[in-house]
Amino acid sequence: MTGVSSVMFNKINESDIERLRDICGARDVTLDMSEDYSHDEMGSVSHMPDVLVKVYSTDVVSAVMKMANERMIPVTVRGSGTGLVGASVAVSGGIMLETTGMNQVLELDKDNLTVTVQPGVLLMDLAAFAEEQGFLYPPDPGEKTATVGGNISTNAGGMRAIKYGVTRDYVRGLTVVLPDGRILKLGGKVVKNSSGYNLKDLIVGSEGTLAVITEAILKLVPLPVVSISMLVPFSDMESALEAVTEIIRTKAAPTAVEYIPKEALHFAEDYLGKHFPDTRFPAYLLLTFDGSSRQRVEDEFSHVADLCLELGAQDAYFVDTDERKDAVWKTRGAFLEAFKASTDQMDECDVVVPRSRIAEFIRYTRYVSGESGLRIAYFGHAGDGNFHLYLCRDNYSDDVWQEKKNKCFDMLFTKAKELEGFPSGEHGIGYVMKQHLLDAVGEDQINLMAGIKKVFDPNGILNPGKIFDY
């Protein structure tokens, strides 16, 4: 693995800067930028771009890409920079194309249940807009300040994936700019489409390596009338995860099923300075139910509560008051920041395994932590088998930290493959997970991906060095 693209790029010169200023305007082309642009949220990989270019329209993106392609200058697209695997880091330098200014909701089509947005719209703003109009945009990743373009690029999932699916299930159409500047409209407002290869779905999850997203047509659903949450404590992890399997087998359809170990709650409580409703037990399930009928939702809620108690749950708390809802969900939303605050440095993976193998994987995670002496914090979307693991450096020296971290990652990803899982459920591969993807899927699949990349981007200028090496 070389770590960066093997393509020979040109260095940006003064003439290139002048062309970019002519295209975008002088104020939107910056050479002296904040250090924040050198890394994403996790910060495990760092490299400054040569120039920051802020864009506000499809036509401007097209002109920038055409110029970059002609000059063989690498381009990395960036939204809010909330990623965790280095996908938005300009590891080859060149142009960083920031799309956060493309942040408009362009159309709400109530007849077709779609909303058309630019890529810089924040997830939390889209969710609020939809709710004000009586609709729900179901994808619900934990980072609400991420952009819609970033969510599409990683096929983000989140807590509601068990019932509603992931981002790909809500992308009806895309406007994209190819690396040579051509503008394509893929998909549309239609519900189904069997007209040739589905190029739209190739873009979703491609982490900015195939095209630049400039507009998205997204599916909405009617806003549920009722939403109820339930907190269920268990005396051990095995009982909690056995209950998840049984819940899925019933006719109940929970919106979310989250597994939370006691340790994660303590870190979040310390970070927020607030108390969780209950921290007495080693393991918790946090479930949500929603629907258009209060009676049906309450029936499902009661049935699952009774089932959990039969399976050894210590209680089943109805999260009904605003105060309790605020305490529970703020705590759940604070895990990542709480883990970061508890250590000197952290690295992350979001392994996904079949639901039936979750308990086995967590047991192995505990073994790896004990074997290596490295603290591993975790929580997960138990309903879909996606677990977020955070390797904490604590007080180890640089050399020891790197050695222990690499060993743990190798062991964890090897185990995930053994359990028929994959190295990423929703955060993507980016820069830091490339070797683990290769180990998981093999050279034949990587070669097919590389072939697709070459069709879209023959010169390899768009987000080079990500997902795989070429």
Secondary structure, 3 states (H helix, E strand, C coil): CCCCCCCCCCCCCHHHHHHHHHHHCHHHEECCCCHHHHCCCCCCCCCCCCEEEECCCHHHHHHHHHHHHHHCCCEEEECCCCCCCCCCCCCCCCEEEECCCCCCEEEEECCCCEEEECCCCEHHHHHHHHHHCCEECCCECCCCCCEHHHHHHHCCCECCHHHHCCHHHHEEEEEEECCCCCEEEEECCCCCCCCCCCHHHHHCCCCCCCCEEEEEEEECEECCCEEEEEEEEECCHHHHHHHHHHHHHCCCCCCEEEEEEHHHHHHHHHHHCCCCCCCCCCEEEEEEEEECCHHHHHHHHHHHHHHHHHCCCCCCEEECCHHHHHHHHHHHHCHHHHHHHCCCCEEEEECECCHHHHHHHHHHHHHHHHHHCCEEEEEEECCCCEEEEEEECCCCCHHHHHHHHHHHHHHHHHHHHHCCCECECCCCCCCCCHHHHHHHHCHHHHHHHHHHHHHHCCCCCECCCCCCCC
